Amino acid sequence: MGNIALIPARGGSKRIPKKNIRNFLGKPIIAYTIEAAKESGCFDRIIVSTDCPDIKKVALSYGAEVPFERPQDISDDYATAIDVIKHTIAWLRETKVDLTLICCLYATAPFIRAQDIVSGQKMLLDDPSASYAMTVTSFPFPIQRGVRIINNRMEMFQPEHFLTRSQDLEEAYHDAGQIYWGHPDAFLADIPVLSDKSIPIILPRHLVQDIDTEEDWIRAELLYQANKSFDGGGGND
């Protein structure tokens, strides 16, 4: 029975050119994900799905497989991670791979830790009623007291909580953009990942940073270095 790590990494990033293989504190950012997957010991194969020869070369150099070229129809700005996962599952089944679980790992997530990959796998295997296990982290501020700006004025999303004490508000979480364990048939059936079919792998906020802009990139490097300075965490070295 096979457990497969899938790392989506297309070549056409617009906001940060060559984002998936850009140097992040000494090595291509995708290397952190590949190394964490290897260190976890959870996978029979680590596959990178890409349409880019440069990404393929880097992925192979760090020990991942690139056994197919990602089709162009799931390589543009509108393609989703679910599209890539479903394509990979179909390819694996066509090639007669006995697939048990698939784990999507993001290529631009240098904070991924092997221990969280292992924890997610165990959580999913221990709960037969769940379809997925995915990383989340808490919001740093109560979302019930969030505001929007309309015509240069502010308006609360939930004004009924203006006087509610922060400690009395329910804590909220968001997708951490790192690890997504799942049963292949759940992905193929389009069961939503953000639903009651998912088990949360809860991460501390200091190990989470979405990277979509240059500002995000700088913040991620600073946060990674700070983590390593204080407690040796923040990555998978």
Rosetta silent file (secondary structure, phi, psi, omega in degrees, C-alpha in Angstrom):
SEQUENCE: MGNIALIPARGGSKRIPKKNIRNFLGKPIIAYTIEAAKESGCFDRIIVSTDCPDIKKVALSYGAEVPFERPQDISDDYATAIDVIKHTIAWLRETKVDLTLICCLYATAPFIRAQDIVSGQKMLLDDPSASYAMTVTSFPFPIQRGVRIINNRMEMFQPEHFLTRSQDLEEAYHDAGQIYWGHPDAFLADIPVLSDKSIPIILPRHLVQDIDTEEDWIRAELLYQANKSFDGGGGND
SCORE:     score description
SCORE:     0.000 S_00000001
   1 L     0.000  135.203 -171.571    0.000    0.000    0.000 S_00000001
   2 E  -112.683  137.304  170.217    1.492    3.351   -0.988 S_00000001
   3 E  -109.169  126.048 -173.290    1.553    6.773    0.629 S_00000001
   4 E  -116.786  132.196  169.368    2.466    9.502   -1.828 S_00000001
   5 E   -93.279  131.605  177.545    3.678   13.039   -1.205 S_00000001
   6 E  -119.847  125.283  178.437    2.618   15.455   -3.916 S_00000001
   7 E  -116.352  102.714  176.364    4.265   18.866   -4.252 S_00000001
   8 E   -71.368  133.037 -177.550    2.517   21.151   -6.788 S_00000001
   9 L  -155.924   80.493  179.488    5.030   23.581   -8.318 S_00000001
  10 L   -78.734  164.846 -174.108    4.087   25.276  -11.544 S_00000001
  11 L   -95.690   -5.702 -169.985    6.485   27.583  -13.318 S_00000001
  12 L   -99.769   35.478 -179.651    4.311   30.594  -14.099 S_00000001
  13 L   -62.161  130.445 -175.448    4.290   32.525  -10.829 S_00000001
  14 L   -94.147  -49.401 -173.703    3.503   36.176  -11.581 S_00000001
  15 L   -70.907  -35.821  175.282    3.887   38.117   -8.321 S_00000001
  16 L  -126.391   97.669 -177.236    7.168   36.424   -7.357 S_00000001
  17 L   -55.355  136.605  179.932    8.939   35.171  -10.511 S_00000001
  18 L    54.239   36.575 -174.468   10.292   31.603  -10.195 S_00000001
  19 H   -53.868  -42.575 -172.156    8.869   31.551   -6.680 S_00000001
  20 H   -68.098  -19.090  179.009    8.998   27.781   -6.234 S_00000001
  21 H  -124.893   12.416  177.163   12.780   27.590   -6.745 S_00000001
  22 L   -64.923  147.105 -179.474   13.841   31.033   -5.560 S_00000001
  23 E   -67.723  123.973  177.157   16.684   31.051   -3.048 S_00000001
  24 E  -121.235   99.986  178.948   15.373   31.123    0.504 S_00000001
  25 L    52.606   44.812  170.389   18.211   31.578    2.993 S_00000001
  26 L   111.734  -12.607  177.799   20.690   29.482    1.072 S_00000001
  27 E  -154.310  161.435  179.970   18.701   26.960   -0.961 S_00000001
  28 E   -57.016  139.128 -173.441   15.678   26.774   -3.270 S_00000001
  29 H   -60.851  -33.049  178.906   12.503   27.155   -1.242 S_00000001
  30 H   -63.346  -23.956 -179.025   11.044   23.905   -2.599 S_00000001
  31 H   -61.401  -34.580  179.977   14.007   22.059   -1.045 S_00000001
  32 H   -62.226  -40.551 -179.714   12.624   22.647    2.455 S_00000001
  33 H   -69.073  -44.812  179.438    9.420   20.821    1.558 S_00000001
  34 H   -61.328  -43.375 -178.652   11.198   17.924   -0.147 S_00000001
  35 H   -65.966  -38.631  177.399   13.559   17.525    2.797 S_00000001
  36 H   -65.457  -40.028  178.164   10.722   17.535    5.335 S_00000001
  37 H   -62.312  -42.920  178.598    8.870   14.896    3.313 S_00000001
  38 H   -65.533  -44.132 -177.571   11.972   12.707    3.229 S_00000001
  39 H   -63.768  -32.107 -177.238   12.689   13.202    6.919 S_00000001
  40 H   -63.441  -30.890 -176.866    9.135   12.219    7.897 S_00000001
  41 L    70.478   14.272 -175.595    9.582    8.687    6.571 S_00000001
  42 L   -86.458  -15.628 -164.276    5.882    8.638    5.684 S_00000001
  43 L  -116.727  141.557  172.316    6.150    8.302    1.930 S_00000001
  44 L   -81.454  -29.279  177.657    6.888    5.630   -0.613 S_00000001
  45 E  -146.069  146.713  174.809    7.330    8.300   -3.265 S_00000001
  46 E  -119.450  110.972 -172.177    7.739   12.091   -3.280 S_00000001
  47 E  -112.299  131.856  172.691    6.369   13.506   -6.528 S_00000001
  48 E  -104.032  126.546  177.061    6.641   17.062   -7.819 S_00000001
  49 E  -100.047  112.101 -177.085    3.979   18.096  -10.329 S_00000001
  50 E  -146.412  158.922  174.340    5.375   20.807  -12.582 S_00000001
  51 L  -109.516    5.893 -169.686    5.321   22.157  -16.103 S_00000001
  52 L  -114.006  123.175  178.453    8.750   23.809  -15.733 S_00000001
  53 H   -60.175  -34.862 -179.631   12.112   22.215  -16.688 S_00000001
  54 H   -67.320  -41.667  177.278   13.986   24.385  -14.176 S_00000001
  55 H   -65.890  -40.740  177.875   11.752   23.269  -11.309 S_00000001
  56 H   -57.454  -45.468 -178.323   12.083   19.669  -12.460 S_00000001
  57 H   -61.128  -45.076 -179.857   15.881   19.936  -12.371 S_00000001
  58 H   -65.896  -44.474 -179.155   15.893   21.360   -8.833 S_00000001
  59 H   -59.387  -44.833  178.908   13.346   18.836   -7.568 S_00000001
  60 H   -63.579  -36.980 -177.672   15.371   15.921   -8.913 S_00000001
  61 H   -67.580  -22.757  178.452   18.557   17.293   -7.381 S_00000001
  62 L  -100.720    7.602  170.764   16.955   17.208   -3.920 S_00000001
  63 L    98.494    9.344  175.231   15.657   13.672   -4.291 S_00000001
  64 L   -89.384  168.388  173.825   12.075   14.065   -5.483 S_00000001
  65 E  -102.382  148.280  170.091   10.543   12.416   -8.550 S_00000001
  66 L  -132.628   76.446 -169.644    9.092   14.248  -11.539 S_00000001
  67 L   -81.691   -5.911  178.372    7.579   11.305  -13.442 S_00000001
  68 L  -151.283  161.366  174.033    5.270   13.334  -15.686 S_00000001
  69 E   -95.849  129.439 -178.846    4.861   16.829  -17.089 S_00000001
  70 L   -64.889  131.800  179.789    1.880   18.671  -15.707 S_00000001
  71 L   -60.756  148.220 -177.698   -0.689   19.358  -18.472 S_00000001
  72 H   -63.304  -29.128 -177.370   -1.044   22.962  -19.552 S_00000001
  73 H   -71.797  -10.235  172.991   -4.751   23.062  -18.721 S_00000001
  74 H  -123.247   31.108  179.282   -3.905   22.747  -15.011 S_00000001
  75 L  -122.992    5.363 -178.648   -0.792   24.941  -15.133 S_00000001
  76 L   -95.007 -173.565 -176.042   -2.314   28.391  -15.569 S_00000001
  77 L   -67.052  -16.440 -175.850   -3.352   31.012  -13.012 S_00000001
  78 L   -98.437   -6.196  179.287   -6.793   29.447  -12.616 S_00000001
  79 L   -70.625  143.721 -179.839   -5.656   25.916  -11.804 S_00000001
  80 L  -109.503  164.261  175.674   -6.216   24.816   -8.220 S_00000001
  81 H   -60.876  -35.643  179.115   -4.313   22.477   -5.936 S_00000001
  82 H   -63.310  -39.660  176.610   -7.324   20.148   -6.074 S_00000001
  83 H   -57.799  -43.628 -177.730   -7.012   19.993   -9.890 S_00000001
  84 H   -69.343  -40.154  178.194   -3.368   18.956   -9.512 S_00000001
  85 H   -62.055  -46.345 -178.113   -4.151   16.403   -6.807 S_00000001
  86 H   -64.817  -38.858  176.990   -6.899   14.795   -8.885 S_00000001
  87 H   -62.468  -43.341 -178.468   -4.646   14.662  -11.943 S_00000001
  88 H   -67.047  -40.854  177.072   -1.888   12.987   -9.931 S_00000001
  89 H   -60.078  -44.974  179.340   -4.269   10.438   -8.402 S_00000001
  90 H   -61.203  -42.558  179.798   -5.542    9.568  -11.881 S_00000001
  91 H   -63.815  -43.799 -179.754   -1.976    9.204  -13.169 S_00000001
  92 H   -61.872  -41.433 -179.602   -0.981    6.976  -10.247 S_00000001
  93 H   -70.519  -35.650  176.583   -3.965    4.725  -10.764 S_00000001
  94 H   -64.638  -30.779  179.818   -3.341    4.521  -14.491 S_00000001
  95 L   -93.289   12.946  171.639    0.211    3.387  -13.727 S_00000001
  96 L    67.863   30.945  174.163   -1.138    0.725  -11.318 S_00000001
  97 L   -80.046  130.841  178.938    0.162    2.323   -8.118 S_00000001
  98 L   -82.931   90.236 -169.395   -1.588    0.890   -5.056 S_00000001
  99 E   -91.161  125.856  177.686   -2.413    4.239   -3.471 S_00000001
 100 E   -98.113  -62.283  178.046   -3.459    4.442    0.190 S_00000001
 101 E  -131.168  151.360  173.085   -3.136    8.120    1.143 S_00000001
 102 E  -122.654  141.154 -178.951   -1.939   11.180   -0.703 S_00000001
 103 E  -126.602  114.079  176.596   -0.426   14.198    1.029 S_00000001
 104 E   -85.283  124.112  179.241   -0.236   17.533   -0.756 S_00000001
 105 E  -119.149  129.114 -177.155    2.684   19.621    0.523 S_00000001
 106 L   -76.023  142.365 -175.315    3.109   23.198   -0.631 S_00000001
 107 L   -74.324  -26.230 -177.050    6.378   24.086   -2.341 S_00000001
 108 L  -108.752   54.595 -179.168    6.678   27.538   -0.776 S_00000001
 109 L  -134.896   73.626 -175.170    6.300   26.490    2.857 S_00000001
 110 L   -67.546   -9.835  179.310    9.773   26.448    4.444 S_00000001
 111 L   -87.819   -1.655  178.223    8.241   26.097    7.909 S_00000001
 112 L   -57.579  133.435  177.771    6.938   22.582    7.173 S_00000001
 113 L  -117.123  142.385  178.084    8.169   20.137    9.803 S_00000001
 114 H   -56.966  -38.915 -177.300    8.511   16.377    9.456 S_00000001
 115 H   -63.299  -31.377  178.556    6.843   15.905   12.838 S_00000001
 116 H   -76.030  -32.681  173.714    3.685   17.662   11.631 S_00000001
 117 H   -62.327  -46.564  179.840    3.558   15.451    8.545 S_00000001
 118 H   -62.196  -44.907 -179.685    3.809   12.397   10.803 S_00000001
 119 H   -60.654  -43.295 -179.764    1.155   13.735   13.191 S_00000001
 120 H   -62.231  -41.806  177.937   -1.267   14.405   10.358 S_00000001
 121 H   -61.409  -44.992 -178.802   -0.898   10.901    8.979 S_00000001
 122 H   -63.831  -42.931  179.380   -1.531    9.360   12.405 S_00000001
 123 H   -57.913  -44.159 -177.173   -4.579   11.552   13.018 S_00000001
 124 H   -69.545  -42.017  179.774   -6.134   10.523    9.727 S_00000001
 125 H   -67.945  -29.440 -178.612   -5.406    6.827   10.145 S_00000001
 126 H   -80.631  -11.603 -177.477   -6.778    6.884   13.698 S_00000001
 127 L  -124.753   93.757 -176.466  -10.122    8.406   12.654 S_00000001
 128 L   -66.762  -12.331  179.742  -11.947    6.336   10.012 S_00000001
 129 L   -87.440   -8.825 -177.743  -14.742    8.916    9.767 S_00000001
 130 L   -93.764  149.906  176.743  -12.401   11.665    8.519 S_00000001
 131 L  -100.083  -29.172 -173.954  -11.449   12.313    4.897 S_00000001
 132 E  -141.311  162.627  165.101   -8.562   14.728    5.462 S_00000001
 133 E  -136.477  127.713 -174.004   -6.058   16.110    7.966 S_00000001
 134 E  -141.327  153.109 -179.544   -4.715   19.590    7.267 S_00000001
 135 E   -78.483  135.913  174.314   -2.615   22.269    8.947 S_00000001
 136 E  -137.897  163.555  173.295   -4.314   25.304   10.457 S_00000001
 137 E  -143.413  161.654 -175.577   -3.291   28.086   12.789 S_00000001
 138 E   -82.052  151.202  171.535   -5.199   30.586   14.900 S_00000001
 139 L   -69.833  142.221 -178.645   -5.956   34.163   13.911 S_00000001
 140 L   -77.381   -9.698 -177.409   -3.906   36.629   16.004 S_00000001
 141 L  -140.172  144.460 -178.836   -6.943   38.878   16.541 S_00000001
 142 L   -57.135  121.604 -178.834  -10.621   38.017   17.118 S_00000001
 143 H   -68.579  -20.786  179.712  -12.269   37.751   13.722 S_00000001
 144 H   -67.051  -16.993 -179.206  -15.596   38.742   15.285 S_00000001
 145 H  -111.113   21.381  175.415  -14.221   42.261   15.696 S_00000001
 146 L   -71.399  155.494 -179.367  -12.899   42.612   12.165 S_00000001
 147 E  -128.087  157.172  170.506  -13.811   45.657   10.117 S_00000001
 148 E  -119.925  160.959 -178.822  -14.225   46.538    6.482 S_00000001
 149 E  -112.365  122.335  179.328  -13.683   49.929    4.859 S_00000001
 150 E  -128.140  121.677 -179.727  -16.501   51.442    2.796 S_00000001
 151 L    51.660   45.171  177.643  -16.204   54.937    1.313 S_00000001
 152 L    62.623   25.256  174.484  -13.261   55.671    3.585 S_00000001
 153 E  -129.199  157.504 -178.004  -15.251   54.722    6.688 S_00000001
 154 E  -101.714  148.301  178.169  -15.094   51.626    8.878 S_00000001
 155 E  -144.187  128.886  178.882  -17.831   49.132    9.553 S_00000001
 156 E   -71.509  142.358  173.108  -17.655   46.057   11.790 S_00000001
 157 L   -68.416  -36.058 -179.770  -18.535   42.702   10.246 S_00000001
 158 L  -130.842   76.956 -174.959  -20.171   41.721   13.551 S_00000001
 159 H   -61.137  -19.024  178.846  -21.072   44.959   15.385 S_00000001
 160 H   -65.430  -13.645 -179.408  -22.873   42.979   18.079 S_00000001
 161 H  -103.593   16.617 -178.706  -19.417   42.082   19.428 S_00000001
 162 L   -59.534  -37.721 -176.992  -18.149   45.652   19.818 S_00000001
 163 L  -103.962    4.401  179.373  -18.315   45.408   23.615 S_00000001
 164 L   -75.389  133.618  178.355  -17.615   41.681   23.937 S_00000001
 165 L   -66.612  142.721 -178.132  -14.406   40.914   25.800 S_00000001
 166 H   -55.964  -40.082 -177.825  -11.767   39.254   23.632 S_00000001
 167 H   -68.778  -12.228  178.349  -11.466   36.332   26.048 S_00000001
 168 H   -95.542   -3.089 -179.428  -15.193   35.651   25.621 S_00000001
 169 L   -93.078  143.487 -179.550  -14.987   35.319   21.849 S_00000001
 170 L   -67.647  134.619  178.524  -14.539   31.929   20.180 S_00000001
 171 L   -69.917  142.483 -179.324  -11.059   31.356   18.774 S_00000001
 172 L  -120.799  153.803 -175.763  -10.914   31.067   14.992 S_00000001
 173 E  -128.068  159.949  175.206   -8.429   29.310   12.723 S_00000001
 174 E  -137.476  161.787  178.082   -7.331   29.544    9.104 S_00000001
 175 E   -56.718  129.473 -178.986   -5.605   27.328    6.563 S_00000001
 176 E   -88.924   -7.373  175.645   -1.854   27.305    7.239 S_00000001
 177 E    65.797   42.042 -178.240   -0.937   26.452    3.632 S_00000001
 178 E  -130.357  -63.970 -167.002    1.408   23.554    4.389 S_00000001
 179 E  -127.402  132.495  179.366    0.116   19.975    4.721 S_00000001
 180 E  -138.589   91.380  173.758   -3.010   18.277    3.342 S_00000001
 181 E   -79.318  144.147  176.797   -3.343   14.543    3.998 S_00000001
 182 E  -162.938  157.277  171.898   -6.298   12.881    2.336 S_00000001
 183 L   -78.603  131.614 -176.636   -7.960    9.747    1.103 S_00000001
 184 H   -52.917  -42.755 -177.822   -7.749    9.670   -2.710 S_00000001
 185 H   -65.694  -27.476  177.263  -11.448    8.942   -3.174 S_00000001
 186 H   -67.665  -44.372  176.497  -12.343   11.972   -1.053 S_00000001
 187 H   -61.727  -44.107 -177.955  -10.372   14.282   -3.349 S_00000001
 188 H   -65.761  -29.588  179.905  -11.902   12.653   -6.437 S_00000001
 189 L   -85.815    2.657  179.762  -15.400   13.051   -4.994 S_00000001
 190 L    59.736   33.381  171.444  -14.782   16.781   -4.402 S_00000001
 191 L   -67.865  124.998 -175.837  -15.444   16.520   -0.677 S_00000001
 192 L   -59.854  137.749  178.110  -14.459   19.988    0.612 S_00000001
 193 L   -72.104  -39.575  176.869  -11.188   20.118    2.498 S_00000001
 194 L   -86.780   80.880 -176.599  -12.439   22.960    4.704 S_00000001
 195 L  -158.890 -178.731  179.400  -15.302   21.013    6.233 S_00000001
 196 L   -74.681    4.630  174.358  -16.281   18.723    9.077 S_00000001
 197 L   -91.567   -0.507 -176.362  -14.519   15.922    7.188 S_00000001
 198 E  -110.058  138.142  173.823  -11.120   17.430    8.049 S_00000001
 199 E   -94.392  131.269  179.284   -9.028   16.957   11.177 S_00000001
 200 E   -80.454  131.517  167.558   -7.015   20.067   12.155 S_00000001
 201 E   -99.353   99.508 -169.779   -3.252   19.809   12.547 S_00000001
 202 E   -83.693  123.216  179.929   -2.870   22.904   14.723 S_00000001
 203 E  -108.726  148.539  171.732    0.349   24.867   14.283 S_00000001
 204 L   -69.089  150.492 -175.311    1.663   27.776   16.353 S_00000001
 205 H   -62.720  -26.122 -177.575    1.480   31.088   14.507 S_00000001
 206 H   -75.312   -2.499  175.431    5.252   31.514   14.526 S_00000001
 207 H  -111.733   21.710 -178.059    5.531   28.526   12.171 S_00000001
 208 L  -134.487  128.951  172.710    3.127   29.884    9.572 S_00000001
 209 L  -155.173  112.447  173.759    3.669   32.486    6.865 S_00000001
 210 L   -69.021  140.997 -177.716    1.835   32.631    3.566 S_00000001
 211 L  -124.046   98.802  179.466    4.159   33.777    0.777 S_00000001
 212 L  -123.863  -17.927 -177.168    2.440   35.614   -2.066 S_00000001
 213 L  -132.582  169.895  176.616    4.294   38.932   -2.260 S_00000001
 214 H   -61.143  -37.756  177.893    7.807   40.290   -1.847 S_00000001
 215 H   -62.546  -41.935  176.646    6.793   41.612    1.576 S_00000001
 216 H   -59.710  -42.043 -177.849    5.635   38.113    2.554 S_00000001
 217 H   -61.555  -47.330  179.668    8.969   36.683    1.399 S_00000001
 218 H   -61.526  -44.137  179.146   10.985   39.112    3.515 S_00000001
 219 H   -61.645  -40.633 -179.781    8.775   38.448    6.528 S_00000001
 220 H   -63.527  -42.583  179.150    9.152   34.683    6.052 S_00000001
 221 H   -64.203  -43.165  179.388   12.948   34.896    5.975 S_00000001
 222 H   -64.311  -42.263 -179.951   13.022   37.059    9.094 S_00000001
 223 H   -66.131  -41.091  178.499   10.589   34.768   10.905 S_00000001
 224 H   -61.293  -46.306  179.948   12.526   31.663    9.924 S_00000001
 225 H   -64.483  -38.729  178.869   15.775   33.164   11.194 S_00000001
 226 H   -64.514  -43.260  178.341   14.116   34.311   14.419 S_00000001
 227 H   -58.578  -44.826 -178.333   12.717   30.828   15.062 S_00000001
 228 H   -68.062  -34.522  179.333   16.117   29.253   14.591 S_00000001
 229 H   -67.255  -39.095 -175.499   17.775   31.830   16.837 S_00000001
 230 H   -82.908  -43.511 -173.615   15.368   31.295   19.716 S_00000001
 231 H  -143.117   10.114  179.259   14.689   27.585   19.736 S_00000001
 232 L    77.574    5.372 -179.218   16.130   25.884   16.675 S_00000001
 233 L   -91.036 -161.459  174.413   12.686   25.623   15.123 S_00000001
 234 L    91.279   -0.489  179.187   11.159   27.151   12.054 S_00000001
 235 L  -172.452 -156.748 -173.196   12.157   24.571    9.501 S_00000001
 236 L  -129.873   23.575  177.655   13.439   21.134    8.815 S_00000001
 237 L   -66.708    0.000    0.000   17.220   21.471    8.766 S_00000001
